[in-house]
Amino acid sequence: MSVKQITSHSQFISIMMEEGKTAFVDFVSERCPYCKAIDPTFHELASKFSSDKIEFYTIDGEKLDDVSFEVGGITSYPTFIAFKDGNKLEESTFGADRERLQKFVEKYCSP
């Protein structure tokens, strides 16, 4: 499976309403060099861990500022948030640190 783009507030709400799923959301900005640098790693992790219970998404946090505000106010990019059953589990802002992103995802993908 691949990383899916969230393009509307209603799509975000719909995804958050799905029970039994963990969603990793990468809030990005088109102008962010760190977002571009870490994107291949996020896609690799999506290929490795995506399943019917685990999904990966990106959101342009500047274009969908209503979603950014709703999750607590995204102030830096990239920001990674893990959700389970629509509830925020954890939020991390660690730039383009491949190792930290991998640990962040693995933490919620372990059985």
MODELLER restraints for C-alpha pairs under 7 A, 6 or more apart:
rsr = mdl.restraints
at = mdl.atoms
rsr.add(forms.Gaussian(group=physical.xy_distance, feature=features.Distance(at['CA:1:A'], at['CA:46:A']), mean=6.72, stdev=0.5))
rsr.add(forms.Gaussian(group=physical.xy_distance, feature=features.Distance(at['CA:1:A'], at['CA:47:A']), mean=5.64, stdev=0.5))
rsr.add(forms.Gaussian(group=physical.xy_distance, feature=features.Distance(at['CA:1:A'], at['CA:50:A']), mean=5.74, stdev=0.5))
rsr.add(forms.Gaussian(group=physical.xy_distance, feature=features.Distance(at['CA:2:A'], at['CA:43:A']), mean=6.70, stdev=0.5))
rsr.add(forms.Gaussian(group=physical.xy_distance, feature=features.Distance(at['CA:2:A'], at['CA:46:A']), mean=5.84, stdev=0.5))
rsr.add(forms.Gaussian(group=physical.xy_distance, feature=features.Distance(at['CA:2:A'], at['CA:47:A']), mean=6.00, stdev=0.5))
rsr.add(forms.Gaussian(group=physical.xy_distance, feature=features.Distance(at['CA:3:A'], at['CA:43:A']), mean=6.16, stdev=0.5))
rsr.add(forms.Gaussian(group=physical.xy_distance, feature=features.Distance(at['CA:3:A'], at['CA:46:A']), mean=6.20, stdev=0.5))
rsr.add(forms.Gaussian(group=physical.xy_distance, feature=features.Distance(at['CA:3:A'], at['CA:56:A']), mean=4.97, stdev=0.5))
rsr.add(forms.Gaussian(group=physical.xy_distance, feature=features.Distance(at['CA:3:A'], at['CA:57:A']), mean=5.15, stdev=0.5))
rsr.add(forms.Gaussian(group=physical.xy_distance, feature=features.Distance(at['CA:3:A'], at['CA:58:A']), mean=6.94, stdev=0.5))
rsr.add(forms.Gaussian(group=physical.xy_distance, feature=features.Distance(at['CA:4:A'], at['CA:56:A']), mean=6.36, stdev=0.5))
rsr.add(forms.Gaussian(group=physical.xy_distance, feature=features.Distance(at['CA:4:A'], at['CA:57:A']), mean=4.69, stdev=0.5))
rsr.add(forms.Gaussian(group=physical.xy_distance, feature=features.Distance(at['CA:4:A'], at['CA:58:A']), mean=6.37, stdev=0.5))
rsr.add(forms.Gaussian(group=physical.xy_distance, feature=features.Distance(at['CA:5:A'], at['CA:57:A']), mean=5.57, stdev=0.5))
rsr.add(forms.Gaussian(group=physical.xy_distance, feature=features.Distance(at['CA:5:A'], at['CA:58:A']), mean=5.01, stdev=0.5))
rsr.add(forms.Gaussian(group=physical.xy_distance, feature=features.Distance(at['CA:5:A'], at['CA:59:A']), mean=6.17, stdev=0.5))
rsr.add(forms.Gaussian(group=physical.xy_distance, feature=features.Distance(at['CA:6:A'], at['CA:12:A']), mean=6.35, stdev=0.5))
rsr.add(forms.Gaussian(group=physical.xy_distance, feature=features.Distance(at['CA:6:A'], at['CA:57:A']), mean=6.52, stdev=0.5))
rsr.add(forms.Gaussian(group=physical.xy_distance, feature=features.Distance(at['CA:6:A'], at['CA:58:A']), mean=6.08, stdev=0.5))
rsr.add(forms.Gaussian(group=physical.xy_distance, feature=features.Distance(at['CA:6:A'], at['CA:59:A']), mean=5.30, stdev=0.5))
rsr.add(forms.Gaussian(group=physical.xy_distance, feature=features.Distance(at['CA:7:A'], at['CA:59:A']), mean=6.88, stdev=0.5))
rsr.add(forms.Gaussian(group=physical.xy_distance, feature=features.Distance(at['CA:8:A'], at['CA:64:A']), mean=6.88, stdev=0.5))
rsr.add(forms.Gaussian(group=physical.xy_distance, feature=features.Distance(at['CA:9:A'], at['CA:67:A']), mean=6.01, stdev=0.5))
rsr.add(forms.Gaussian(group=physical.xy_distance, feature=features.Distance(at['CA:16:A'], at['CA:85:A']), mean=6.41, stdev=0.5))
rsr.add(forms.Gaussian(group=physical.xy_distance, feature=features.Distance(at['CA:16:A'], at['CA:86:A']), mean=4.13, stdev=0.5))
rsr.add(forms.Gaussian(group=physical.xy_distance, feature=features.Distance(at['CA:17:A'], at['CA:85:A']), mean=6.68, stdev=0.5))
rsr.add(forms.Gaussian(group=physical.xy_distance, feature=features.Distance(at['CA:17:A'], at['CA:86:A']), mean=5.79, stdev=0.5))
rsr.add(forms.Gaussian(group=physical.xy_distance, feature=features.Distance(at['CA:18:A'], at['CA:85:A']), mean=6.21, stdev=0.5))
rsr.add(forms.Gaussian(group=physical.xy_distance, feature=features.Distance(at['CA:19:A'], at['CA:85:A']), mean=4.78, stdev=0.5))
rsr.add(forms.Gaussian(group=physical.xy_distance, feature=features.Distance(at['CA:20:A'], at['CA:53:A']), mean=6.47, stdev=0.5))
rsr.add(forms.Gaussian(group=physical.xy_distance, feature=features.Distance(at['CA:20:A'], at['CA:85:A']), mean=5.67, stdev=0.5))
rsr.add(forms.Gaussian(group=physical.xy_distance, feature=features.Distance(at['CA:21:A'], at['CA:53:A']), mean=4.56, stdev=0.5))
rsr.add(forms.Gaussian(group=physical.xy_distance, feature=features.Distance(at['CA:21:A'], at['CA:54:A']), mean=5.74, stdev=0.5))
rsr.add(forms.Gaussian(group=physical.xy_distance, feature=features.Distance(at['CA:21:A'], at['CA:84:A']), mean=5.74, stdev=0.5))
rsr.add(forms.Gaussian(group=physical.xy_distance, feature=features.Distance(at['CA:21:A'], at['CA:85:A']), mean=5.70, stdev=0.5))
rsr.add(forms.Gaussian(group=physical.xy_distance, feature=features.Distance(at['CA:22:A'], at['CA:53:A']), mean=6.11, stdev=0.5))
rsr.add(forms.Gaussian(group=physical.xy_distance, feature=features.Distance(at['CA:22:A'], at['CA:54:A']), mean=4.81, stdev=0.5))
rsr.add(forms.Gaussian(group=physical.xy_distance, feature=features.Distance(at['CA:22:A'], at['CA:55:A']), mean=6.39, stdev=0.5))
rsr.add(forms.Gaussian(group=physical.xy_distance, feature=features.Distance(at['CA:22:A'], at['CA:82:A']), mean=6.96, stdev=0.5))
rsr.add(forms.Gaussian(group=physical.xy_distance, feature=features.Distance(at['CA:22:A'], at['CA:83:A']), mean=5.53, stdev=0.5))
rsr.add(forms.Gaussian(group=physical.xy_distance, feature=features.Distance(at['CA:22:A'], at['CA:84:A']), mean=4.39, stdev=0.5))
rsr.add(forms.Gaussian(group=physical.xy_distance, feature=features.Distance(at['CA:22:A'], at['CA:85:A']), mean=6.67, stdev=0.5))
rsr.add(forms.Gaussian(group=physical.xy_distance, feature=features.Distance(at['CA:23:A'], at['CA:54:A']), mean=5.86, stdev=0.5))
rsr.add(forms.Gaussian(group=physical.xy_distance, feature=features.Distance(at['CA:23:A'], at['CA:55:A']), mean=4.88, stdev=0.5))
rsr.add(forms.Gaussian(group=physical.xy_distance, feature=features.Distance(at['CA:23:A'], at['CA:56:A']), mean=5.72, stdev=0.5))
rsr.add(forms.Gaussian(group=physical.xy_distance, feature=features.Distance(at['CA:23:A'], at['CA:82:A']), mean=5.77, stdev=0.5))
rsr.add(forms.Gaussian(group=physical.xy_distance, feature=features.Distance(at['CA:23:A'], at['CA:83:A']), mean=5.09, stdev=0.5))
rsr.add(forms.Gaussian(group=physical.xy_distance, feature=features.Distance(at['CA:23:A'], at['CA:84:A']), mean=6.40, stdev=0.5))
rsr.add(forms.Gaussian(group=physical.xy_distance, feature=features.Distance(at['CA:24:A'], at['CA:55:A']), mean=6.32, stdev=0.5))
rsr.add(forms.Gaussian(group=physical.xy_distance, feature=features.Distance(at['CA:24:A'], at['CA:56:A']), mean=4.80, stdev=0.5))
rsr.add(forms.Gaussian(group=physical.xy_distance, feature=features.Distance(at['CA:24:A'], at['CA:57:A']), mean=6.13, stdev=0.5))
rsr.add(forms.Gaussian(group=physical.xy_distance, feature=features.Distance(at['CA:24:A'], at['CA:80:A']), mean=6.93, stdev=0.5))
rsr.add(forms.Gaussian(group=physical.xy_distance, feature=features.Distance(at['CA:24:A'], at['CA:81:A']), mean=5.81, stdev=0.5))
rsr.add(forms.Gaussian(group=physical.xy_distance, feature=features.Distance(at['CA:24:A'], at['CA:82:A']), mean=4.59, stdev=0.5))
rsr.add(forms.Gaussian(group=physical.xy_distance, feature=features.Distance(at['CA:24:A'], at['CA:83:A']), mean=6.40, stdev=0.5))
rsr.add(forms.Gaussian(group=physical.xy_distance, feature=features.Distance(at['CA:25:A'], at['CA:56:A']), mean=6.01, stdev=0.5))
rsr.add(forms.Gaussian(group=physical.xy_distance, feature=features.Distance(at['CA:25:A'], at['CA:57:A']), mean=4.73, stdev=0.5))
rsr.add(forms.Gaussian(group=physical.xy_distance, feature=features.Distance(at['CA:25:A'], at['CA:58:A']), mean=5.45, stdev=0.5))
rsr.add(forms.Gaussian(group=physical.xy_distance, feature=features.Distance(at['CA:25:A'], at['CA:80:A']), mean=5.65, stdev=0.5))
rsr.add(forms.Gaussian(group=physical.xy_distance, feature=features.Distance(at['CA:25:A'], at['CA:81:A']), mean=5.25, stdev=0.5))
rsr.add(forms.Gaussian(group=physical.xy_distance, feature=features.Distance(at['CA:25:A'], at['CA:82:A']), mean=6.41, stdev=0.5))
rsr.add(forms.Gaussian(group=physical.xy_distance, feature=features.Distance(at['CA:26:A'], at['CA:57:A']), mean=6.19, stdev=0.5))
rsr.add(forms.Gaussian(group=physical.xy_distance, feature=features.Distance(at['CA:26:A'], at['CA:58:A']), mean=4.60, stdev=0.5))
rsr.add(forms.Gaussian(group=physical.xy_distance, feature=features.Distance(at['CA:26:A'], at['CA:59:A']), mean=6.22, stdev=0.5))
rsr.add(forms.Gaussian(group=physical.xy_distance, feature=features.Distance(at['CA:26:A'], at['CA:78:A']), mean=6.47, stdev=0.5))
rsr.add(forms.Gaussian(group=physical.xy_distance, feature=features.Distance(at['CA:26:A'], at['CA:79:A']), mean=5.79, stdev=0.5))
rsr.add(forms.Gaussian(group=physical.xy_distance, feature=features.Distance(at['CA:26:A'], at['CA:80:A']), mean=4.61, stdev=0.5))
rsr.add(forms.Gaussian(group=physical.xy_distance, feature=features.Distance(at['CA:26:A'], at['CA:81:A']), mean=6.63, stdev=0.5))
rsr.add(forms.Gaussian(group=physical.xy_distance, feature=features.Distance(at['CA:27:A'], at['CA:58:A']), mean=5.84, stdev=0.5))
rsr.add(forms.Gaussian(group=physical.xy_distance, feature=features.Distance(at['CA:27:A'], at['CA:59:A']), mean=4.87, stdev=0.5))
rsr.add(forms.Gaussian(group=physical.xy_distance, feature=features.Distance(at['CA:27:A'], at['CA:60:A']), mean=5.88, stdev=0.5))
rsr.add(forms.Gaussian(group=physical.xy_distance, feature=features.Distance(at['CA:27:A'], at['CA:61:A']), mean=5.31, stdev=0.5))
rsr.add(forms.Gaussian(group=physical.xy_distance, feature=features.Distance(at['CA:27:A'], at['CA:77:A']), mean=6.49, stdev=0.5))
rsr.add(forms.Gaussian(group=physical.xy_distance, feature=features.Distance(at['CA:27:A'], at['CA:78:A']), mean=5.54, stdev=0.5))
rsr.add(forms.Gaussian(group=physical.xy_distance, feature=features.Distance(at['CA:27:A'], at['CA:79:A']), mean=5.08, stdev=0.5))
rsr.add(forms.Gaussian(group=physical.xy_distance, feature=features.Distance(at['CA:27:A'], at['CA:80:A']), mean=6.26, stdev=0.5))
rsr.add(forms.Gaussian(group=physical.xy_distance, feature=features.Distance(at['CA:28:A'], at['CA:35:A']), mean=5.90, stdev=0.5))
rsr.add(forms.Gaussian(group=physical.xy_distance, feature=features.Distance(at['CA:28:A'], at['CA:58:A']), mean=6.98, stdev=0.5))
rsr.add(forms.Gaussian(group=physical.xy_distance, feature=features.Distance(at['CA:28:A'], at['CA:59:A']), mean=6.07, stdev=0.5))
rsr.add(forms.Gaussian(group=physical.xy_distance, feature=features.Distance(at['CA:28:A'], at['CA:60:A']), mean=4.96, stdev=0.5))
rsr.add(forms.Gaussian(group=physical.xy_distance, feature=features.Distance(at['CA:28:A'], at['CA:61:A']), mean=5.62, stdev=0.5))
rsr.add(forms.Gaussian(group=physical.xy_distance, feature=features.Distance(at['CA:28:A'], at['CA:77:A']), mean=5.40, stdev=0.5))
rsr.add(forms.Gaussian(group=physical.xy_distance, feature=features.Distance(at['CA:28:A'], at['CA:78:A']), mean=4.97, stdev=0.5))
rsr.add(forms.Gaussian(group=physical.xy_distance, feature=features.Distance(at['CA:28:A'], at['CA:79:A']), mean=6.94, stdev=0.5))
rsr.add(forms.Gaussian(group=physical.xy_distance, feature=features.Distance(at['CA:29:A'], at['CA:35:A']), mean=7.00, stdev=0.5))
rsr.add(forms.Gaussian(group=physical.xy_distance, feature=features.Distance(at['CA:29:A'], at['CA:60:A']), mean=5.44, stdev=0.5))
rsr.add(forms.Gaussian(group=physical.xy_distance, feature=features.Distance(at['CA:29:A'], at['CA:61:A']), mean=6.10, stdev=0.5))
rsr.add(forms.Gaussian(group=physical.xy_distance, feature=features.Distance(at['CA:29:A'], at['CA:62:A']), mean=6.22, stdev=0.5))
rsr.add(forms.Gaussian(group=physical.xy_distance, feature=features.Distance(at['CA:29:A'], at['CA:77:A']), mean=6.41, stdev=0.5))
rsr.add(forms.Gaussian(group=physical.xy_distance, feature=features.Distance(at['CA:32:A'], at['CA:77:A']), mean=6.64, stdev=0.5))
rsr.add(forms.Gaussian(group=physical.xy_distance, feature=features.Distance(at['CA:34:A'], at['CA:78:A']), mean=6.78, stdev=0.5))
rsr.add(forms.Gaussian(group=physical.xy_distance, feature=features.Distance(at['CA:34:A'], at['CA:95:A']), mean=5.74, stdev=0.5))
rsr.add(forms.Gaussian(group=physical.xy_distance, feature=features.Distance(at['CA:34:A'], at['CA:96:A']), mean=5.18, stdev=0.5))
rsr.add(forms.Gaussian(group=physical.xy_distance, feature=features.Distance(at['CA:35:A'], at['CA:77:A']), mean=6.62, stdev=0.5))
rsr.add(forms.Gaussian(group=physical.xy_distance, feature=features.Distance(at['CA:35:A'], at['CA:78:A']), mean=5.29, stdev=0.5))
rsr.add(forms.Gaussian(group=physical.xy_distance, feature=features.Distance(at['CA:35:A'], at['CA:96:A']), mean=6.90, stdev=0.5))
rsr.add(forms.Gaussian(group=physical.xy_distance, feature=features.Distance(at['CA:37:A'], at['CA:96:A']), mean=6.04, stdev=0.5))
rsr.add(forms.Gaussian(group=physical.xy_distance, feature=features.Distance(at['CA:38:A'], at['CA:96:A']), mean=4.81, stdev=0.5))
rsr.add(forms.Gaussian(group=physical.xy_distance, feature=features.Distance(at['CA:38:A'], at['CA:98:A']), mean=6.67, stdev=0.5))
rsr.add(forms.Gaussian(group=physical.xy_distance, feature=features.Distance(at['CA:41:A'], at['CA:98:A']), mean=6.48, stdev=0.5))
rsr.add(forms.Gaussian(group=physical.xy_distance, feature=features.Distance(at['CA:46:A'], at['CA:56:A']), mean=5.91, stdev=0.5))
rsr.add(forms.Gaussian(group=physical.xy_distance, feature=features.Distance(at['CA:61:A'], at['CA:68:A']), mean=5.63, stdev=0.5))
rsr.add(forms.Gaussian(group=physical.xy_distance, feature=features.Distance(at['CA:68:A'], at['CA:74:A']), mean=5.25, stdev=0.5))
rsr.add(forms.Gaussian(group=physical.xy_distance, feature=features.Distance(at['CA:78:A'], at['CA:93:A']), mean=6.38, stdev=0.5))
rsr.add(forms.Gaussian(group=physical.xy_distance, feature=features.Distance(at['CA:78:A'], at['CA:95:A']), mean=5.97, stdev=0.5))
rsr.add(forms.Gaussian(group=physical.xy_distance, feature=features.Distance(at['CA:79:A'], at['CA:92:A']), mean=5.84, stdev=0.5))
rsr.add(forms.Gaussian(group=physical.xy_distance, feature=features.Distance(at['CA:79:A'], at['CA:93:A']), mean=4.78, stdev=0.5))
rsr.add(forms.Gaussian(group=physical.xy_distance, feature=features.Distance(at['CA:80:A'], at['CA:91:A']), mean=5.74, stdev=0.5))
rsr.add(forms.Gaussian(group=physical.xy_distance, feature=features.Distance(at['CA:80:A'], at['CA:92:A']), mean=5.22, stdev=0.5))
rsr.add(forms.Gaussian(group=physical.xy_distance, feature=features.Distance(at['CA:80:A'], at['CA:93:A']), mean=6.40, stdev=0.5))
rsr.add(forms.Gaussian(group=physical.xy_distance, feature=features.Distance(at['CA:81:A'], at['CA:90:A']), mean=5.73, stdev=0.5))
rsr.add(forms.Gaussian(group=physical.xy_distance, feature=features.Distance(at['CA:81:A'], at['CA:91:A']), mean=4.39, stdev=0.5))
rsr.add(forms.Gaussian(group=physical.xy_distance, feature=features.Distance(at['CA:81:A'], at['CA:92:A']), mean=6.39, stdev=0.5))
rsr.add(forms.Gaussian(group=physical.xy_distance, feature=features.Distance(at['CA:82:A'], at['CA:88:A']), mean=6.07, stdev=0.5))
rsr.add(forms.Gaussian(group=physical.xy_distance, feature=features.Distance(at['CA:82:A'], at['CA:89:A']), mean=5.41, stdev=0.5))
rsr.add(forms.Gaussian(group=physical.xy_distance, feature=features.Distance(at['CA:82:A'], at['CA:90:A']), mean=5.45, stdev=0.5))
rsr.add(forms.Gaussian(group=physical.xy_distance, feature=features.Distance(at['CA:82:A'], at['CA:91:A']), mean=6.58, stdev=0.5))
rsr.add(forms.Gaussian(group=physical.xy_distance, feature=features.Distance(at['CA:83:A'], at['CA:89:A']), mean=5.30, stdev=0.5))
